[in-house]
Amino acid sequence: MSNLVVLEHIELVPVLELEPFKFATQSRSSPTRTGPGAPEEWHRYWMDSLADSHLGRLRALRRGGWHVPVAEFEDSMVLRRFLDVVIRDWGGVESLSDPGEILPLNGGLALTCPDCDVLVEPQCCGDLGDAANWRTASGYRKIEWQMLWIGHPYVSVSYRSPWLILTDLHDSKHPEARWAVCPDELQRAAVAAEQELERFARQISPILISQGFKGDSNSMARKLAGLEEGPFWELRG
């Protein structure tokens, strides 16, 4: 425990992933350096790409990143523009006719705290449905490492009373412990995140109707917001 960082006042922020090339309507060269090495270059590229779809005022969770808190979409017009692009990319509103084929929106929950800023962001293939995994993690009480799916690479959790231990991102069977959190505080953060997603779903529903969706808009909105997906968990020995 001596090398672990104890986290306090944590939050789980629901975020959407906005990949720039999906929102750009004109060709532009992406930065040649990787994101961590050129955050300002990537930020400008990302902002210019989003501006093509009139989303240029959105604020990313961190500079150089592509994750945007769902709270940034409080303006219904901004959310409609976002959904227009996403649903068009899926093949139009007709693509929503089979709810069983629809996945939650890309993104997930980002772990943050006031003193440490952004600690863990959703990874490749993560979506808003991963919110359920964080709540399940808060109730885990075994010493064996357990995957907490946030996309890949992922994190793992272990319980060492009274702490829930979180690893850094990894893809191996030998994770490295990094943070310790109070399980009750993690559960509180997970519940608050799900409440935010409930609000987000209520915001999506009337937009689906205005786009011509003929099905149960409330149920589809909850699915897009990740509220009707079960947790994705796997045991890692």
C-alpha positions in Angstrom: 0.0 0.0 0.0 3.0 2.3 0.5 3.3 3.0 -3.2 -0.4 3.5 -3.9 -2.0 6.9 -4.3 -5.2 7.2 -2.2 -7.8 9.1 -4.1 -10.4 11.2 -2.5 -13.4 13.2 -3.7 -13.4 11.2 -7.0 -15.9 11.7 -9.8 -16.9 9.5 -12.7 -17.7 11.8 -15.6 -19.9 10.5 -18.5 -18.1 11.4 -21.7 -18.7 10.9 -25.4 -15.9 10.2 -27.9 -15.9 12.6 -30.9 -13.4 11.3 -33.4 -12.5 14.3 -35.6 -12.7 12.5 -39.0 -16.3 11.6 -38.4 -17.3 15.3 -38.0 -15.0 16.9 -40.6 -16.5 17.8 -43.9 -13.3 18.9 -45.6 -9.9 17.3 -45.9 -7.2 18.4 -43.5 -3.9 16.9 -42.5 -3.7 15.5 -39.0 -0.7 16.3 -36.8 2.3 14.1 -37.5 3.2 13.7 -33.9 1.2 11.5 -31.5 -1.4 13.0 -29.2 0.5 13.0 -25.9 3.5 14.7 -27.6 1.5 17.4 -29.4 -1.7 18.3 -27.4 -2.1 21.8 -28.8 -1.7 20.6 -32.4 -4.3 17.8 -31.9 -6.6 20.2 -30.1 -6.6 22.6 -33.0 -7.1 19.8 -35.5 -10.0 18.4 -33.4 -11.6 21.7 -33.0 -11.4 22.6 -36.7 -12.9 19.2 -37.6 -15.8 19.6 -35.2 -16.4 23.2 -36.4 -17.2 21.7 -39.8 -20.3 20.2 -38.2 -21.0 23.3 -36.1 -19.8 21.7 -32.9 -16.7 23.9 -32.5 -17.7 25.2 -29.1 -17.6 21.9 -27.3 -14.9 21.6 -24.6 -12.9 18.4 -24.4 -12.3 16.7 -21.0 -8.6 17.5 -21.5 -6.7 19.4 -24.1 -5.6 17.2 -27.0 -8.3 14.6 -26.2 -11.5 13.6 -28.0 -13.7 13.0 -25.0 -16.5 15.5 -24.2 -18.6 15.4 -21.0 -22.3 14.8 -21.8 -23.0 17.9 -19.8 -21.5 19.9 -22.7 -24.5 18.9 -24.8 -27.1 20.6 -22.6 -28.1 22.8 -25.6 -30.5 20.6 -27.5 -29.4 22.0 -30.9 -25.8 21.0 -30.2 -26.9 17.5 -29.2 -29.1 17.3 -32.3 -26.1 18.2 -34.6 -24.0 15.6 -32.8 -26.7 12.9 -33.2 -27.3 13.9 -36.9 -23.7 13.0 -37.7 -23.6 9.8 -35.6 -26.9 8.4 -36.9 -26.0 9.4 -40.5 -22.8 7.5 -40.1 -24.8 4.5 -39.0 -26.9 4.6 -42.1 -29.7 7.0 -41.1 -32.6 6.8 -38.7 -33.7 3.6 -40.3 -30.7 1.9 -38.8 -32.4 2.2 -35.4 -35.3 0.0 -36.4 -33.7 -3.1 -34.8 -32.9 -2.1 -31.2 -31.0 -5.4 -30.7 -28.3 -4.2 -33.2 -27.8 -0.8 -31.6 -24.9 -0.2 -29.2 -24.5 2.7 -26.7 -22.8 5.8 -28.0 -19.0 5.7 -28.0 -17.3 7.0 -24.8 -17.8 5.9 -21.2 -16.9 7.2 -17.8 -13.7 9.2 -17.0 -12.3 8.9 -13.4 -11.2 12.3 -12.1 -10.5 14.0 -8.8 -9.8 17.6 -7.9 -6.1 17.1 -7.0 -5.3 14.7 -9.8 -7.3 15.9 -12.8 -8.1 13.1 -15.3 -6.8 9.7 -14.2 -8.6 7.2 -16.4 -10.4 7.8 -19.6 -12.5 5.3 -21.7 -10.3 3.4 -24.2 -10.8 1.9 -27.6 -14.2 0.2 -28.0 -15.5 1.7 -24.8 -19.1 3.1 -24.7 -21.6 4.6 -22.3 -22.8 1.1 -21.3 -19.5 0.7 -19.4 -21.1 2.8 -16.6 -22.6 -0.4 -15.2 -19.1 -1.8 -14.9 -18.0 0.9 -12.6 -20.9 0.3 -10.2 -20.2 -3.4 -10.2 -16.5 -2.7 -9.5 -17.6 -0.7 -6.4 -19.1 -3.9 -4.9 -16.1 -6.2 -5.6 -14.7 -7.8 -2.5 -12.1 -10.3 -3.6 -8.3 -10.1 -3.6 -8.0 -11.6 -7.1 -7.7 -9.1 -9.9 -10.9 -8.5 -11.8 -11.2 -6.8 -15.1 -13.0 -3.5 -15.1 -13.9 -3.1 -18.8 -13.5 0.5 -20.1 -12.3 -0.5 -23.6 -8.8 -1.7 -24.3 -6.4 -1.4 -22.7 -8.5 -1.7 -19.5 -8.0 -1.5 -15.7 -8.4 -4.1 -13.1 -9.6 -4.0 -9.5 -8.8 -5.9 -6.3 -10.1 -5.5 -2.7 -7.7 -5.1 0.2 -9.7 -4.0 3.1 -10.8 -1.2 3.4 -9.7 -0.2 0.0 -10.6 -1.0 -3.6 -7.3 -1.1 -5.6 -7.3 0.1 -9.2 -4.5 -0.6 -11.7 -3.1 1.5 -14.4 -4.1 0.7 -18.0 -3.0 -2.7 -19.1 -3.6 -5.6 -21.5 -1.6 -8.3 -19.5 -2.4 -10.8 -16.8 0.1 -9.0 -14.5 -1.4 -5.6 -13.7 0.3 -3.0 -11.6 -1.6 -1.5 -8.6 -1.7 2.3 -8.8 -4.6 3.8 -6.8 -6.7 3.1 -3.7 -10.3 4.3 -3.4 -13.0 3.9 -0.8 -15.6 1.5 -2.3 -18.5 3.6 -1.0 -17.1 6.7 -2.6 -16.7 4.8 -5.9 -20.3 3.6 -5.7 -21.5 7.2 -5.0 -19.6 8.4 -8.0 -21.1 5.6 -10.2 -24.6 6.3 -9.0 -24.2 10.1 -9.8 -22.8 9.2 -13.2 -25.9 7.0 -14.0 -28.2 9.8 -12.9 -26.4 12.1 -15.3 -26.9 9.5 -18.1 -30.6 9.3 -17.1 -30.8 13.1 -17.7 -29.0 12.7 -21.0 -31.4 10.0 -22.2 -34.3 12.2 -21.5 -32.7 14.9 -23.6 -32.1 12.4 -26.5 -35.6 11.1 -26.7 -37.4 14.1 -28.3 -34.6 14.6 -30.7 -35.0 11.0 -32.0 -38.7 11.8 -32.6 -37.8 15.0 -34.5 -35.4 12.9 -36.7 -38.3 10.6 -37.7 -37.7 7.7 -35.4 -40.9 5.6 -35.3 -40.2 3.3 -32.4 -40.1 3.7 -28.6 -37.9 6.8 -28.4 -37.5 6.6 -24.6 -36.2 3.1 -24.7 -33.9 3.8 -27.7 -32.6 7.0 -25.9 -31.8 4.9 -22.8 -30.0 2.4 -25.0 -27.9 5.0 -26.6 -27.1 6.5 -23.2 -25.9 3.1 -22.0 -28.6 2.5 -19.5 -30.0 -0.8 -21.0 -26.7 -2.7 -21.3 -25.4 -5.2 -18.8 -21.9 -5.0 -17.4 -19.0 -6.5 -19.3 -16.9 -8.4 -16.8 -14.2 -11.0 -17.2 -12.1 -12.7 -14.5 -8.4 -12.3 -14.9 -6.3 -14.7 -12.9 
